[in-house]
């Protein structure tokens, strides 16, 4: 084999090995196989052992009762918030942008208001705060807050497509950061 041909063969083999390593490390569909959120999601804590999400109810804009089971088959970013919570309000536009960047049949963003406000008032509030891309969900009974045993807001629960809680975040996050979007896309079922 000529030196030039041998060099080309070595380079081609090296490139092929590099591509195989990239597929192994980052998955066929761009999904990172290594565990853990990016540094920008510094408050996200992975569950030591994923557990089934509770089957508690909340309502959509029409008053229809839903549970987290209604979203099974896709990953869910469940965010609990209230209009009086300044960090929640700051985070809402970022959640709206994240929702717009995600395929909702694969990763659903559910921002649930924990007050006894009429859906129209919640919708108007979302519009006023650049978060109109978020659907209206409410839980005036605080069932979700009790089920997840939290007293802090905003509080976010990340649920996998199988309906298991895989992570939580107490406090606001930069959900619209490109690294956060990539991480959330990586949760989508294939």
N, C-alpha and C positions, 0 to 999 in steps of 0.2 A: 504494500500500500504506500502510495506517495505521501510525503510529509504533509502536503497541503490537504489531501483527502483525509489523512489521519487526524489532523487538527480540526477539520470540519466535523468529522464523526465524533470527536471528543466534545466539541462545543454543543453539538446536537444532543448528545447523551446527557450532558450537564444541564441543558435547558429543559429536557424532558424530566429529569430528576427534580429540578426546581418546580416545575408545573405540578408534578405529582405531590410534592411536599405542600404546595399551596392548596391543592384540593383537600388533602388530609387535614391540614390545619384550619382551613376556613370553610370547608364544606362545598358541595357542588353548587348550591344556590346562593353562595355568599354568606351563609349562616356560619357564624363562628361556633366551633365546637367546644372551645374552652369556656369554662363556667365564669360567670361574674359579669356585672355591668361595667361600662366604661367609667373612668374617673369622674366625668361630668355628672354622673348619677351617684354622687357621694353619699347620699342618705339611703340608697337602696340596699337592703340587707337580704341576702339569700336565705331561704328557709333551710334549716339543717336537714329536715325531712319534709318534703312536700306533703300537705294534707288536703283532703277534699274541702273545697270552698263551701261555706254554709249555704243552705237553701232558704235564705230569708228573702222577703219580698221588698220591692220598691215599685214606683209607678212611672210610666212614661207620660208624655204631654197630654195624652187623651185620658189619663187615669187608669189605663190598663195595668194590671198587676203583672210584674215580671219577677223572675228570680235569675240568679247567675247561671242556673242550668239552661236557661233559654239561649245562652251564648256558647254553650258547649260546642266543641269542634273548631273553635278559634281561640287564640290567646286573648286575654282581657286585661286592660289597664283600667282598674276601678279606682276612681278618685273621689274621695269624700270631702265636701267643701261647704261653706256657708257664706252668705253675702257680707256678714259682719267681720269675717276673717280676712285681714289685709294680705297675709301671705297667700291665701287661697285665691283672692281676686287677682293678685299679681301673676299667679301661675295659670289662670284660666286661658289667656290668649296663647300661651305656649302649648297647653294641652290641645287647644283647637288646631294649632298648626301641625302638631304631631298627628292628630286625627286625620287631617287632610293629606298628610304624607303617607298614611298607611292604608292598605287595602282592608276595608272594614269587614270583609268576609273572612279575613285571616287574623287580623288583630283589631279588636274593638276597643275604643276609648269611651268609657262610661263615666261621666262626671255627674255625681249625684249630690244635689243640694239637700242639706239636712235641716231644712226649716219647713214650717207649715205655710209656705207661700203658694199662691195659685200658680199653676204652670205658666200663665201669661206673664206674671211678674218675674218669674225666673227667666223666661225667654227674653223679656225686655232688659233684664239685668245683663244677661249674656251678650245681647246686642250692644249695649252701652259700653261693655268692656272688651270689645273686639274678640268675642268668643262665640259668635253666632254659628260657627261650624259645629259646635257641640250640641247634640240632641238634648232635649229637656228630660231630666230624670229627677225625681224627688223621693225623699224618705223622711217625712215629717215625724214618723214614729221612732226614728233613730235605730231601727232594727239592724242596719248594717254596722253602725258604730258599736252596738252591743255585741253583735255576732263576732266582730273582729277584735273585741276587747280593747278598744282604743279610746282615749279621751283627747287626742291631739288632732288638730286640723292644720293644713290639709294632711290627709292620710291616704296613701295610695297602696293598693294591693295588686300584684301582678299574678295572674292566674293562667296556667297553661291550657292548651286545647283539651286536655283531659279533665279539666275542672279542678285542678289542684293548685293551691296557693304555693307559688314558688319564691315569692319575694314580697317585701313590704317597704314602704318609705314613709317615715314620719317627718313631715316638713316639706317645703317646696323644692322642686327640682327643675332643671332646664330641659324639659321634655322635647323642646323643638331643636335642640342642638343636633347637628348632623350625626354625631356619635351615638346619641340617645336614640335617634330615629333608626339608625343601623342596628342597634341592639334590639329594639322593639321588633323590627322586621325579622330579625333572627329568631324570634319566638314563634313566628307563624308556622303552622303545620305545613309539611311539604305535600 
